[in-house]
């Protein structure tokens, strides 16, 4: 039980982080829908030993150690002699290092009386100071391996008299070393050697536990939580394939497999570790997922000996010679590929399954099972008899969980329209329906009507206007899919289509990515996809369509609901940020995705997003810092200003996800500084910058809360339970609280831990708790009665990063150090593109076109001369003019613009510029003396034609001479009417299409030229299909 009965004064504590100005969270009663509850009326306080018989307990277990202990940390190096290099090299395997050092410590070789423990990296700890004997070196040779341990120096000291982060980590390392002698440890998770095994498809499920030492306000505690992990069963490979993967356990194996079965095996066994026992010792290999091209009888090892005779010579005769061999490589040597018969392979014991985004998560245990499994796990640990435990006099009270005081926040009030519908439904005047399929369905039309009828009914209930008639298309997936999609979507874009409802009936998930990329990225169309199987199998799709409509309305910048407690006269922006990393990215070849989501109003009902990709540094698997935070926040502030009649926010509340305890100082000195730089860049010098409150949202912790009823029944705690004392981190510089803001349908609540890094707004702690709870209800996509486990802006940042990876940013590293897209600059009279880190901008969620960060144009004397001579624009007015036109263009499309050239002289030859965009090239030719009658230009969108007239101020003469016209390359009627020119210039145009369509485009372009087709396209030295990053 927590010994504290007096409430900690958090309001004074939180103000230690920063003091700048005074403000309030909510408005007065006249300005708010309902009065903001005070701390006494809005928060119900529950203390231990109060009037209620039920209590809340947590999976923290108090522990103690000997007083006045000193810990000494030593730098160590563990090496192995490399025969080929003729020198010692570092041992990379943690398990090898652990076993080698454990034997040395057990033999008391380092010091006859010292008790030492090792962290399996580069540190060793002890309660004995033997600095005067350093450096120490011990060499050992065993089983043909020469290894040595070197202790270089004493690098740090700490103790138990005043626990800090360092001493806490030292004790945690000791406890984990104690438990590694009692359990199987894999990636800091401990599994009982004889634990109960459940089967999950082809895999086994084992329950383990992880632990962490915590410095809490009530003293040191051991935090223990259980987890369920998928493992490959310790089986021979052939029985595993036949019985588990192929589910053929009711029939006997006949000695051969079909092509489809080989494909299933390849999909499931790529990168799996197997063992073989062909000789005296076990060998380890990694499967590539491929099979041999020939059967064993035709695979030759050396001379004329084939694989069958090779194994027969070793005393192993193949029983199944009609099985193709597995391609694999020895562990640690990926360049040496060998062929292994399936029947001689076994799955390595204790091998976790590498999870990916396509695997279904393991079903979470019900709350009472987790509660009892945690108690069983810690009660099975022996903390008393080990030498290390005795050395520090470790005591852990594990008979029951800690009971803690808590408070219950008042549930926020949801505001709807007076018809109980959306508060701001966006009317749709022009809408299209698209049926995308890769198979023939007899009832396809019936399912289409079912979806459309229910979707229109949902709109009627929400008072959201939809058009009476809509364009309907059916597209069958074939090799020309991308070309077909571009043709259809181009027409819809030209017809000012607001929204596309897509019914997808495709087995290949790649089709969805292709559709989203072309529709959202290339054409900037708002889309919403529905799943054919769900529509078909649901008896009542009313709720499904209601949810679809919620997503559609917010994608169109509508508003579904409001939270009364967030209404305030102070302009406030709420920002959520996260960095998502690829799973199993051991070589750092896949970028991390950073996402920043910001509210466009104080009620947090409309949001805007920015997404960027960032490559990890060499040797690292991920990059946690948001490298382009300053740039992204600048754009979001400008977007807020545009949405609020030129007003910038006075307060900014920033929620940062994915930060660990040891990174707080780095965040303060890095990302907080970047935010201040963004404020300085956007806010006028004459005005004050916004007040900032910066909060870290921690989800990757092990703390759980359980409600224990008088009947001993264990249930989840209710939504609104907040804990801000007893088990919170004791660091006075970073006040924090736990908040359970949702009610899970399955499993146990995963509560958020909120750590305040900066509080310039000077929120009271109770106000911050209420504010955070309210923000957990603002997600416009969820049901009005539901809330989320974290604030909606943080959840949307997670979703934006995940969606960006799935659709756009999951390509491996292409040899450059960072991801590359474009930034627009103006050079020497033409618009070109410079390579920089990419920023992708979307409205919520990713559905609208991306916008790239735009800098001020570097104007040269050549550029000034051109605009002065051609458009009569003075040098003093040129910068403002260029920025205005360029931003206008970027609101419409993001096409690359063309370089100028002087290839055509005034000798009577004619030139056509196809796909001319802003068409500075034709203007340069005119400026160089080419007659207008010899020039012609075509572009897909009339918007750009009109924008050219604004940019170069020559609309009157250009319209009169009909120099520029609207035209598409797939318009056969246009191609018949156009008179071929001597020269056809095609700049940055052909690469907009896929490889198949490019051939068709080139054939059509030949009909427009007499002599030469020339231009500039983006290409690569290696063939590949890549999504267009406009």
Secondary structure, 3 states (H helix, E strand, C coil): CCCCCCCCCHHHHHCCCCCCCCCCCCCCCCCCCCCCCCHHHHEEEECCCCCCCCEEEECEEEEECCCCCEEEEEEEEEEEEECCCCEEEECCCHHHHHHHHHHHHHCCCCCCCCCEEECCCCEEEECCCCHHHCCEEEEEEECCEEEEEEEEEEEEEEECCCCCHHHHHHHHHHHHHHHCCCCEEECCEEECCCCCEEEECCEEEEEEEEEEEEEECCEEEEEEEEEEEEEECCCEHHHHHHHHHCCCCCCCCCCCCCHHHHHHHHHHHCCCEEEECCCCCCEEEEEEEEEEEEEHHHCEEECCEEHHHHHHHCCCCCCCCCCEEEEEEECCCCCCEEEECHHHEEECCCEECCCCCCCCCCCCCCHHHHHHHHHHHHHCCCCCCCHHHHHHCCEECCCCCEECCEEEECCCCEECCCCCCCCECCCCCCEEEEEEECCCCCCHHHHHHHHHHHHHHHHHHCCCCCCCCCEEEEEECCCCHHHHHHHHHHHHHHCCCCEEEEEEECCCHHHHHHHHHHHHHHCCCCEEEEEHHHHHHCCCCHHHHHHHHHHHHHHCCCECCEEHHHCCCCCEEEEEEEEECCCCCCCCCECEEEEEEEECCCCCCCEEEEEEEECCCCCCCCCCCCCCHHHHHHHHHHHHHHHCCCCCCCEEEEEEECCCHHHHHHHHHCHHHHHHHHHHHHCCCCCCCCEEEEEEEECCCCCCEEEECCCCCEEECCCCEEECCCCCECCCCCCEEEEECCCCCCCCCCCEEEEEEEECCCCCHHHHHHHHHHHCCCCCCCCCCCCCCCCHHHHHHHHHHHHHHHHCCCCECCCCCCCCEEEEEEECCEEEEEEECCCEEEECCCCCCCCCCECCCCCCHHHHHHHHHHHCCCHHHHHHHHHHHHHHHHHHCCCCCCCCCCCCCCCCCCEEEECCCCCHHHHHHHHCCCCHHHEEEEECCHHHHHHHHHHHCCHHHHHHHCCEEECCCCCHHHHHHCCCEEEEEEECCHHHCCHHHHHHHHHHHHHHEEEEEEEECCCCCCCCCCCCCC
